[in-house]
Amino acid sequence: NLDEETAKQLGLNSSEGVLVTTVQRGSLAENAGIEAGSVIIKLGQDHIKDVKDLQQRLSKLSLQAGVVLTMRTSEGSRIVYIGSR
């Protein structure tokens, strides 16, 4: 989970979201361009509160169909698509 201090360091107004700490080589996340240090703030149109919230929402979806994540990075907001194309 993202704590208040880390959120401030990343320039975020809220500690809601999930901090990406590692990305597995060759994973769908790496192929989508997700990098450690990014913060997942939305899954589709839904705001993500914490890791548990993200896990619950992802468990109801199919990565085969694909998902859209909104992320905050050091360069600003970014939208990425994860799934098989």
Secondary structure, DSSP 8 states (H G I E B T S, - for coil): ---HHHHHHTT-S-S-SEE-----TTSHHHHTT--TT-EEEEETTEE--SHHHHHHHHHTS-TTT-EEEEEEETTEEEEEEES--
